[in-house]
Amino acid sequence: MRIAFISPFFPLKGGIARFSGLLADALREQRRDDVVPFAFRALFPDFIAKGAEAPLPEKIRLVLFNPLSWTETIRRIRSLKPDIVLVAYWTGFLAPLFYVVRRFTGIRMVVLLHNLSSHESFFFEPLMQRLLAASVDGVLTLSGAVSQEVRSAMPKIPLLKLFHPVYEPEGEIPSLQEARRVLNLDAHLPVLLVFGYVRHYKGLDIMLRAMPAILLREPELRLVVAGHFYEDVSLYRRLVDQLGISGSVDLYPGYVPPERTALYFAAADTVVLPYRSATQSGVVQLAYGYGLPVIVTPVGSLPEMVRPGETGWVARGTSPERFAEAVLQFLDNRERLSSMRPAIEAFRREYSWEAFSASAGSFLETIAAGR
């Protein structure tokens, strides 16, 4: 198949750009599909993106917030004559673009749906979801929670529920001893990692408020936080000071390149996701790629990605108290972390990019053929 793929791609930052790049590679390598990326030059103005985007080469002109740039994309797609248009969707702001592309190219469209509802909802989102439903001929989802939303909002559109594949490490992984030496962490003490974009729904404040109870059990435990802050980092620094845990928390604000990513994961014992809400999370799959267990809250499809006691722990709620209980379960089992590696490795094999691309490619073929 020839596939026109509209999505963020590297060097734009973030999990969706990485996901789309890996999926395009897998479709090319596993199925020999001709995948033509239609990359965004920018998604949002700088005052909204807050430094989370990197500029692309001048030849890439698609800008989400500039409808005049959509015309060239439509012209290029019509000239390419693909069998199918694949689009990545996670926010209602994308719906008008995809509607216009579907209407003016006449080519069948499948949406790769990371989220149907934005993490920060807008009053016009129901309208955008109806616009999306009028644009697409098929839907690929990555979780049960999103699939249920789609079946309710778009019951007549063909849907395939897949999964979020595991992210394998990029580049060389340092030893635990070397990573902790660089980060000034003791080689023998427990280290928790919060990784990725820091936004309200991801609940970093929940993790911080859980720390005093955790430190009563394990006073030497350290929490490492690494990622781009969408909110003012000083708010979190003040909270750390108010809670009296400044000696136990290391904040590393800013975008994390691959070599630095490997450093943080190599230094950690487990990765924590104290989310208030979620569909799925690439951070879980990244942790498994590094062979690390996870601790998650029971929201969205996060519990679907955890085999309790084998690949991680699921908290009984989203409060700091409940999350602290889950971390204490991890501490009770820290001595047997190495015995969890086989279960994590089995998860990696089951949730591979090869398996994902095979199923997704077959679904795209079906929709392209109008079946």
Number of C-alpha atoms within 10 A of each C-alpha: 17 15 25 23 26 21 21 27 24 20 16 20 18 19 17 19 19 17 22 22 17 17 19 19 18 22 22 16 13 14 15 12 16 17 20 18 18 20 22 21 23 21 19 16 14 11 7 10 13 13 15 17 20 12 13 16 8 7 7 15 19 21 18 19 15 14 12 12 15 18 13 12 19 18 13 13 20 15 10 13 14 19 19 21 28 26 23 22 23 17 20 22 19 19 22 16 18 24 18 17 23 18 13 13 17 11 20 22 27 24 24 21 21 21 23 23 20 15 16 9 11 13 7 10 17 15 12 21 22 14 19 22 21 16 22 21 23 22 24 26 23 22 23 17 20 23 22 14 14 23 13 10 15 17 12 12 14 18 19 15 17 18 19 20 26 23 22 16 18 13 10 10 18 16 13 18 14 16 21 20 13 11 13 9 21 15 14 11 13 20 23 22 22 25 24 21 22 22 16 17 14 19 21 21 20 21 24 20 21 21 27 18 16 22 16 10 11 15 14 15 21 23 23 20 21 22 18 21 20 17 13 9 15 9 10 16 14 12 15 21 12 11 13 12 18 16 12 17 19 18 16 15 16 17 19 19 11 12 14 14 20 20 20 25 27 22 26 25 21 24 25 27 24 30 24 18 18 20 19 24 19 18 20 26 22 20 25 27 21 21 25 24 28 28 26 25 26 21 20 18 19 22 18 16 21 20 16 15 15 16 23 27 23 27 23 14 17 20 18 21 18 18 29 24 18 23 25 17 17 22 18 10 11 13 9 11 19 10 10 16 17 13 17 23 17 12 20 20 13 14 19 17 24 18 16 19 23 14 15 20 17 12 20 24 15 13 18 21 11 9 8
